Amino acid sequence: MTEQQKAFWDLLDIFDKEGLLPYIMLIGSWAEYIYQLHMESGYTANLKTRDVDFLYPNLNQPKGREIRIRKSMEEKGFLYTEDYISGVGKYIKEDLLELEFMTRALGQGQSVNIIPSLNIKAEGLRDVNVLASYPLRICSSALKDGYDNLMITVPEPEAYVIQKLLINTKRTPEHKREKDIQSVRELLNYIDIDRIAYIFKSLTKKQQSIIEKTREKHFIEFGG
């Protein structure tokens, strides 16, 4: 386990102990790392990022209870900081990890929402409903490094692939677009093509059209 991976598991361990883990979904590239625990066919994530993103799907949960993580985070070396302009908060640990919470975007334009349970401002993202609608809970029991029995929620890998294709043209900086396409190509070797088709059909015609254009541009086949 690398120093960065240990910091990541320390993070999840804190969230578990403080009662936050059931309310968040790990999205972004670190979800690919968790997929390694789920897939038994040799999949290995090509992880090269310090950004750790968690989606907070339901701002109303848990009702009437504050989840206090800052003290525990600081004890593990995660320092809290806020963006000067937007007020969006994040936790940074040295040059290893940069953690940010995300929410679904509300209304039009730039969206910044307060997560009541954490008392923290978070960026609102569009096109994340496809992730939130297909949660997959994975247990860390495959680990042998003291982080057993953590229940981690990620999107189903098929939904993850669909969403990567949906947002590809919006990704900035531009080099992230090719990185995401590489991740999609790799995951397609290990996931359920019928499940992809099912999720794809649940999208709007506009979303389907965006995905099809991205597939055509990068010569991506769903197979079958």
N, C-alpha and C positions, 0 to 999 in steps of 0.2 A: 504494500500500500504506500503510495507516494505521500509526501507531506500535504499536497493539495487535496488528495482524496481523504486523508485523515481529518483535515479541517472540515471537509464537506460532511463526513459522518458525525463529527462533533456537533455540527450545526443541526443535523436531523435529530441527534440525541437530545439536544436542548429542547427542540420543538416538541419532542415526545414527552419529556419530563414536565414541561410547562403546559401540556394539554393543547398545543396548537396544531399538531400534525394532522388530526382528523379534518381540519377545516381548510386545508390548503392543497393545491395541486402543483407538483413540480413540472414545469414546462421548460422549453428551450433545450439546449444541448445536453444538460445534465440528466434529462429524462432518458437520453440514449444510454447513458452510463447505467441507469437503473434497469433498462431493458435487458442488459446482460444477465441480470439475476433471474429474469423471467424466461428468456429463451435458452433452450438446451441444445441448440443446433450450431453453436460456435460463433454467434454474432459477437463482435467486439466494437465498441464505440470508438470513433476517432475524436477523442476529446481534447480540444485545444482552446479552452476558454476559461476565464476566471469569473464570468458572469453567471450567477445563479438566480434564476427567476422563478418565483412562486405566484401562481394565480390564486386569488382569494375569491372563489366563485360566488359566495353568498355573504354579502356584507351584514346581513341580519343575524348571522350565527357566530358564536353562541349568544343567545339573548341575555342581555343584562349582566354579562360577566366580562371583566377585563383580563386579558392574558398578558402577563408582565414578563417579557423576555429580555429586556435590556440589561439587567444586572447579570443574568446568566451568560448573555452574549459577551459582555465586557470581560467577564472572568475568563472566557476562552479566547480573548484577544480580538473580538469583533467590535470595532468602534463605530458608533452611530454618527451619521452626518446627514445634512439636509441640503438640497439644492437651493441656492440663494434666491432664485427667481420663483420657481414653482412650489417650493416647500416639500417636494417629494423626498421621503427619507430612505436611506439605505444603510446597510452595514458592510464595512470593509475590514478584511483581515490581511494586513501587510500587502504583499503582491500576489497573494494566493487566491482570494475569493472576493467578489463584490456582489452582495445579496440585495435584491430588490423585490418588493411585492408588487403585483399587478392586480387590477380589477377589470371587469367589463366596462367599456366606455359607456357613459350615460349622456344622452343628448347629442348635440352637434358640436363640431369643432374639438379643440383640445380638451381633454377630460382628465381632471385630477380629483380623486375621491378620497375621503377619509375612511379608513377601516376602523370602525368604532372600538372593536375589541382590542386592537393594538395601539389605538390613538396615534396613527401614523398616516401621512398622506401617501397615496399611491397613484401611479399612472394608470389611466384607463385605456385599455386596448380594444380595438375592433377586431372582428373575425376570430375571437377566441371561444365563441359559443360551441364550435365544433369540437374543441378540446374539452370544455366543461361538460358537454353532453355525453361523453364516452369515457368515464373514469375507469381506471384499472388500479386495484390495490395490490401491491406486491410486498411480500414479507422479506425482510433482510436475513432470514434464517440461513441462507447459503453462506453467509460471512463467518469467518473464524477469528475475527479481530475485536470481539467485545461489543459489537453493535447488533446483536441478534434481536429478532422479534420486533423490529420497527415496521409498522405498517405504513408504507409510502404510497401516496396516490399520484399517479401519472396518467396522461391520456393513453387510451389504447394506441398502440403503435400505428395502426391503420389510420386513426383519426389524426395522429401526429403527422403522418405523411401527407394526408389531404390538406391539412392546414399549412404545411410548409409550401406546398404548391400554390395554395390560394394567396398567400401573402408575399410570394417571391419577388414580384416586381416592386413592392413597397419597401423592401429591406434596404436599410442603410447602415453603414457604408456599403457600397456596391459589392465588395469582395465577399460579404456575407451571403449574397445570393448564390454564388457558385458553391460555397461551403454547404449551404442547405441542399442544393441539388445533389451534391456528392452523398450527403446523409440519406437523402431519399433513395438514391440508386442502391445504396448498401442495404437499407432496411427492406427494400422490395424483394430481396433474396430470401427473406426469413419470415415474412408476414403473410396473412391470409388475404388473397386477392379477392375472394368473394366478399369478405368483410369490407374491403376498400370500396367495392362496387356498391354495397348496401349504404355505406356512409355517403358516398358521392351522390347517390340518388336522393338522399334526404336534403340536399342543399338546394338553394334557389337556382333558377335558370342562369341568372347573372353570375353567381359563384361558379357554377359548372362551366360556363363559358370561359371564365378567367383561368380555371384550372386546365381546361383543354388547350388553351393558347400556350400556357407554360409548358405543358407536356410536349406539344408540337415543336416548340422552340428548342427544347433540350432532348428531343427524341426519346422520351420516357414512355415505356409501355407498361401497362398494368398486367399484361399476360392474360391467359385464358382465352 
